[in-house]
Amino acid sequence: MIRQILHSGRFILEILLVGALVVLLFWWNPLHIFGGKPELQPTANIVSEIREVGEMITAEYYGEVLASIDEAQINLLEEEDIRSQAEYMYQDIKTALENLRNFHTLSAENRLSIGNEDNSLNRRERKRLLIDPVNQKNILEKLYFLEDWANTSQMALYDEVFHFIGLEAGIIRSGNSISDKQARQVLMGWYERPENDWWQPDGFVTDFFENRLSNLSRRESRKKLAIIGRGTVKAGFDFNDLDQSMYHFNEDMGELHFFGLAPKVLNSDINPWFIPEKGIPGFDILTYNGKVDFKDSRKVKIYAVQKLKTNARNAGIIEQAEKNGAETLSRLFSLLTGKEIKKVIFHHDKIIQLTKEINADRYISYEEAVQFEKTIKQELTSIDSLRAASEDRYNNRNLAENKWNTLIQMIAQVQQLEFEAHALPYNFYSTFWYKITRDSLIDSTEWRDIKKHARPELIDNQSIQLWSKNDSLWFQALYSEGLYQLFKENIPIGSFSVDSTSLEAWKSMEKPLNRIKNVSFHREGVVFEYFQPQPDLRDSLYQLMSPLRYNPVKFEQWISQKNTIETIGQMDTVQSLSADPEGFWLLDTRKNEGLFKINVPLDQVTLPDIFANDALPEGSQLSLDSMVIFKSTNDFPALRNNPSSSSNLSQDQKEMLKQYLSTLYSSHKTYHGRDFLTKTKSWFAEKWESKSSLTEKFQ
């Protein structure tokens, strides 16, 4: 009887399992074998299908190039870049001189009111910079004062452009360098005779590369090698980085919009044999001498490939790849979705191209960061316009949402990069701290800016959403991390005040460059502004810092790991607690079993220097009213009954840290206290979110 019941139960269980499998298979509906048409949705399945394509070649170029060692040594492929940089440099100088000329058409009273609005110039400076007519002796000083000439003089090709114009004007006779006197002569001649156009772009480029060639050593200039290279260039699309937010389908118009997906050169090569079956080689040597070696031939061959790629771009291979790619992608998406794609539109967002350029060397400089942030502002303006559009609101808002998601992705990518020499990766505050620290001083204006940024309510919500995924705690933690690094550098805080001294004292006086500015000389002596440190302000940095360290990824890891927090029961029996570099102890006097071992290094939860004596020493503790943090103790009963603290934390900072630790504890307890059904649902939800296509499962 029992055997029959068991047999029947097993049979019933098998039926239930088979039924469940059928239901699951019908619900999953792989490859739509149970009917139903797929719809174009930004899901992981469609993205996975496209990613499986990998690279898609949509245009090819076959060509032949002539390359010589002379071209490779001076890199003639830079000609277009050199031309555009020189043209920009020329226009910048020309504009500065036009502005100076226009400024001096104003009356003396107007020049004084415009140029000395804040009354920062003394009488001699006012006369020299604003009143006196332009001459060879003061033209540079006037440009430095009225124009951004300090940046202009540091731009690429500044000396080369001046040298070329000096030669064309007959001011410079020979040589490759230009002196300060010659620069003044060139500027003055240009200022007085603006109708004389000495600038010739073609002549400048020719002169530039002739100078490069003439500067080669005698040994290098005697080398002779010329080859003909025949090869192919292939362009198309790389789908490996395709993301679901990178496209949008307008069903009403049948338009498929792509963001951040653009054709590029996928391969360029000159093989040893171009057409083996016809005996046509990839390389033919036209001329050479015995002074070239393997490195020289390799350099010329690499240059030939680069030249072939340039020729392909000039022939329009990228444009052709995009045109052909639009047709192919239209058919591909129509096949995957069952919907007709009438038109494919590629949006070549500047922010995407800029991010790719920055990512190329896995490093972001200050100049790149400034350009990146400027482009973000431009994109936000475009997004606001799309959201506010009264016509076709649905699709405009979808386009705005795609642009917004693209911004989030680009920022997330760049935030992984190293920024200048800073200890922290690039973030929202990086350029802010860099501008403050580059002169190794914090003046009164910068101090006000630091205090302003300490108030998160003054930061716009868009910045918080973009740079920290709408996590205001993380945003505030980024500010405190930067402020903490600033504090460690021990940069003096103070303000500039006016001072004066005699000429004799000035000559013998120590004059640190970053602490003296606006120097003026007169008969009675020297007047200048001198930086006066205010050491008491340094302690105020403590009050601006958030005492906690927070990273959302690490925080989630701490919560999910069961051994992050250990509860120590029977506190009455505990006499001593040992130190552990990988954790610390926490006593919550509000709980009966309120002694916990937090198995996270203390410097990952809090800023080390936020405590007195630059750390929390062994045996000492930090009291947060109802909580006590300590590393170890030899007398736990005494610590429990009479906790003490030597911290400089304010009451607000103590409350902030206490709330942070309470949140960590409660989140950890809730996560690991879930019942079996909740854990099972969570597991299935995670698996469903990461579900990939059927073909992906069998790879």
BANU-859461 format. One record per residue (C-alpha): x, y, z. Coordinates in steps of 0.25 Angstrom, whole numbers, plus 2048, in hexadecimal, padded with zeros to 3 digits. Layout:
<atoms>
XYZ ...
</atoms>
This chain:
<atoms>
800800800 80B80A804 8138067F8 8078097EF 8058177F5 81481A7F4 8138157E5 80681E7E3 80D82A7EA 8198297E1 8108287D4 8088347D9 81583C7DB 81B8387CE 80E83D7C7 80F84A7CF 81D84C7CB 81A8497BC 80E8537BD 81685E7C3 82185C7B8 81685E7AE 81186A7B4 81F8707B6 82286D7A7 8158737A2 81887F7AB 8268807A6 82287E798 83087D792 831881783 822884784 81F875781 811877788 80E88377F 80E892781 81689C77A 8228A3781 8218B2783 82D8BB783 8308BE792 83D8C3798 83F8B579E 84B8AD7A1 8478A2797 8478AB78B 8548B178F 85A8A3791 85689F783 85D8AB77D 8698A9785 86A89B780 86D8A1772 87A8A7778 8808B076D 8788B3760 8808B8754 8788C174B 8838C7742 8908C473D 89B8CC736 8A68C772D 8B28D072A 8C08D2727 8C98DC72E 8D88E172C 8DF8E3739 8EE8E773C 8F68E8748 8F78F7747 8E88F7748 8E88EE754 8F38F675B 8EB90375B 8DE8FD75B 8D790474F 8C98FE754 8C990975E 8C8913754 8B9916755 8BA916765 8C6920764 8BE92975A 8B292A762 8BA92C76F 8C2937768 8B593D763 8AF93E770 8BC944776 8BC94E76C 8AD95276D 8AF95377D 8BB95D77B 8B3965771 8A7966779 8AF96A785 8B597577D 8A897A778 8A297A786 8AE98378A 8AC98C77E 89E98E781 8A0990790 8A999C78D 89F9A2784 8979A5791 89A9B2799 8A39B27A5 8989B37AF 8919A77A9 89E99E7A9 8A09A17B7 89299E7BB 8939917B4 8A198C7B7 8A19917C5 89398E7CA 8989887D7 8A39937DA 8AE9897DB 8B89907D2 8C199B7D8 8C39A87D1 8D09A37C9 8C99977C4 8BC99E7C0 8C59A77B7 8CD99C7B1 8C29927AF 8B699B7AC 8BA9A97A8 8C79A87A0 8C59A5791 8CA99878D 8D999778A 8E398C788 8E798D797 8D998B79D 8D1983793 8D4976799 8D097B7A7 8C39817A2 8C097379B 8C396C7A8 8BA9757B0 8AE9777A6 8AF96979F 8B195B7A4 8BF95C79E 8C59527A9 8BD9477A3 8C094C795 8CF94C797 8CE93D79C 8C6938790 8CC92E786 8D493577A 8D4942781 8E394477E 8E293E770 8D794776B 8DE953771 8EB94F76A 8E494D75C 8DD95A75D 8EA961761 8F095B755 8E595F74B 8E596D751 8F496F750 8F697175F 8FE964761 909960757 90C95275B 90D947766 90293F76C 8FF946779 8F995477C 8FE95D788 8F5966790 8FA972789 8F696C77B 8E8968780 8E6976785 8EA97B777 8E1971770 8D5974779 8D7983777 8D9982768 8CC979767 8C5983770 8C8990768 8C698975A 8BA98075B 8B898074C 8C597974A 8C196A74A 8CE96374C 8C795674F 8C894B745 8C393D74A 8CA93573F 8D793D740 8D793A74F 8D492B74E 8DF92A744 8E993274C 8E592A759 8E891D752 8F592274C 8FA926759 8F791875F 8FE912753 90A91B755 90B918764 90D909761 91B904764 925902759 9248F375B 9158F375A 9148FD74E 91E8F4746 9148E8746 90C8E473A 9008DB739 8F48DC731 8E98D172F 8DB8CF729 8D18C9732 8C48C272D 8BA8BF738 8AB8BF73D 8A48C7747 8978C274D 88D8CA755 8808C775C 87A8C5769 87E8BF776 8738BA77E 87A8B578A 8778C1793 8698C378E 85F8C679A 8508C679A 8508D579C 8588D878F 84B8D7786 83D8DB786 8328D777C 8278E1778 81C8D7773 8138E276E 81E8E7764 8258DA762 8328E0767 83D8D976E 8478E3775 8558DF77A 85D8E7785 86C8E4786 86C8DA77B 8758DF76F 87D8D8764 88C8D7766 8988D175F 8988C3764 8A48BE75D 8AF8C3754 8BB8BB74E 8C58B9743 8C88AB742 8D58A573C 8CC8A1730 8C18A972B 8BC89F721 8C4892723 8BD88B717 8C289670D 8CF898714 8CC8A6718 8D48AA725 8CF8B3730 8DC8BA730 8E68BE725 8F38C5728 8F68D071F 9038D5724 90C8D3731 91B8D4735 9238CC73F 9218D674A 9138D174D 9108C6757 9058BD75B 8FF8C8765 8FF8D2759 8F88C9750 8ED8C675B 8EB8D575E 8E98D774F 8DF8CB74E 8D78D075A 8D78DE754 8D28D8747 8C68D174E 8C38DE755 8C38E5748 8BA8DB742 8B08DD74D 8B18EC74B 8AE8EA73C 8A28E173F 89C8EC749 89E8F773E 8978EE734 88B8ED73D 88C8DF743 8858E3750 87A8EA749 8788DE740 8798D474C 86E8DC753 8658DC747 8668CD744 8658CB753 8588D2754 8528C8749 8588BC750 8538C075E 8458C3759 8448B5753 84A8AF760 8418B676A 8358B3761 8388A5761 83A8A5770 82E8AC774 8248AA768 8228B9766 8258C175A 8318CA75C 82F8D5751 83B8DE756 8488DD75E 84D8E9764 85B8EA76B 85D8F5776 86C8F8777 86B8FE785 878906788 878901796 87A8F3791 8858F6787 88C8FE792 88B8F379C 8918E9792 89D8F2790 89F8F479F 89E8E57A2 8A98E2798 8B48E47A1 8AC8E17AE 8B08EE7B4 8A88FC7B4 8B09097B5 8AB9167BB 8A991B7AD 8A190F7A8 8999107B5 89591E7B3 89191B7A4 88990F7A9 8819177B3 87F9227A9 87991879F 8709127AA 86A9207AC 86892179D 86191379D 8589177A9 8539237A2 85091B796 84891179F 84191C7A6 83C921798 837914794 8309127A1 82992079F 82591E790 81792078E 816918781 818908780 81A90878F 81A8F9791 8258F7787 82D90378C 82C8FF79A 8318F1796 83D8F778F 8408FF79B 83F8F37A4 8498EC79B 8538F879B 8518F87AA 8558E97AB 8608EC7A2 8668F77AB 8658ED7B7 86D8E27B0 8778EC7AB 8798F27B9 87A8E47BF 8858E07B5 88D8ED7B8 88C8EB7C7 8948DF7C6 8A08E77C1 8AC8ED7C8 8AC8FC7C9 8B99037C9 8C19007D5 8B58FF7DE 8B38F37E7 8A58F27E4 89F8EE7D6 8988F97CE 88B8FE7D4 88290A7D4 88B9127DE 89990E7D7 89A91B7CF 8959237DB 8A091E7E4 8AB91E7D9 8A892D7D7 8A99307E6 8B69287E8 8BE92C7DC 8C49387E2 8C69317EF 8BE93C7F6 8AF93E7FB 8AB94C7FA 89F9537FF 8979517F2 89B9427F2 897940800 8899467FE 88793C7F2 88C9307FB 881934806 8779367FB 8799287F5 878922803 869924802 86391A7F9 8569217F8 85D92C7F0 8619217E5 85691F7DA 84F9127DA 85490F7CC 86290E7D0 85F9057DC 8578FC7D2 8628FC7C7 86E8FA7D0 8698F17DB 85D8EB7D6 8548F37DE 85B8EF7EB 85D8FB7F3 8658F47FE 86F8F07F3 86F8FE7EE 8729047FB 87D8F97FE 8848FD7F1 88590B7F6 88A906804 8958FD7FD 89A9097F5 89A912801 8A1907809 8AC9067FE 8AD9167FF 8AF91580E 8BA90B80D 8C2914803 8C291E80E 8C092A805 8C093780C 8B293F80D 8B294E80E 8B095B806 8B89657FE 8BA973804 8C197F7FF 8CF982804 8DB98B801 8E998C803 8F69947FF 8FD9917F2 90998D7FB 901983803 8FA97E7F7 90797A7F0 90C9727FD 8FE96C800 8FA95E7FD 8EF95E7F3 8E89507F1 8E19517E4 8D494B7E8 8D29557F4 8D59627ED 8CC9687E2 8C99767DC 8D797C7DF 8D898B7DB 8E59947DC 8E59A37DF 8EF9AD7E5 8EA9AA7F3 8EC99B7F2 8E598F7EE 8D698C7F0 8D297D7EF 8C79737F4 8CD9697FE 8C695C802 8C395B811 8C094D816 8B594B820 8B993E827 8AC93E830 8A493B823 8AB92E821 8A392882C 89692D826 89992281B 895918825 88791E827 88591E818 88890F816 87E904816 8858FA820 8818EE818 8868E780C 87B8E1803 87B8DA7F6 86E8D47F1 8758C77EB 87D8C47F8 8718C7801 8698BD7F9 8748B37FB 8758B580A 8668B380B 8668A6803 8728A080A 86D898816 87A89A81E 87A8A981D 8748AB82A 8758A1836 86C8A3842 8738A084F 86A89A85A 86B89A869 8738A786A 8748A6879 87E89B877 8878A386E 8938A8874 89C8AC868 89B8AD859 8A78AC850 8AB8B5845 8A98B1836 8AE8B982A 8A38B3822 8988B882B 8948C0838 88A8BF843 87D8C6845 8758C7852 8678CC852 8628CF860 8548CF85C 8538C0859 8558B4863 85D8AD859 8648B9854 8728B5852 8768B3843 8828AF83B 8828B782E 88B8AF825 88E8BB81C 89B8C381D 8988D0825 89E8D981A 8948D3810 8898D8819 88E8E581E 8998EF81A 8A68EC822 8AA8FA825 89C8FE82A 8A08F9838 8A9900841 8B88FD840 8B58F9831 8B08EC835 8A88E483F 8B48DE847 8B48D084D 8AC8D085B 8A58DD858 8978DF854 88D8E984C 8808EB854 8748EE84B 86A8F0857 8638E3857 86E8DC84E 87D8DA851 8878D6846 8958D084B 8A08C7845 8A38BF852 8A28C0861 8A88B986C 89D8BD876 8908BC86F 8878BD87C 88E8CB87E 88C8D0870 87D8CB870 87A8D287D 8828DF87A 8848E186B 88D8ED868 8918F485B 89C8FE856 896901849 89590F843 88890A83C 87C91483D 86F90F842 86990E833 87590682F 8738FC83A 8648FB837 8688F9828 8728EE82B 8688E7835 85D8E782B 8668E1821 86B8D582A 85C8D382E 8588D2820 8638C881D 85F8C0829 8508C0826 8528BD817 85B8B281A 8518AC824 8458AE81A 84C8A780F 85189B816 84489A81E 83B897812 83288B811 834880808 8298847FE 82F8937FD 83D88D7FA 8388847F0 8308907E9 83C8987EA 84588D7E3 83B88B7D8 83A89B7D6 84989C7D5 8498907CB 83E8967C3 8458A47C2 85289D7BD 84A8947B3 8518947A6 84D88F798 84B880795 85787F78C 860886797 85D87B7A0 863871797 870878794 
</atoms>
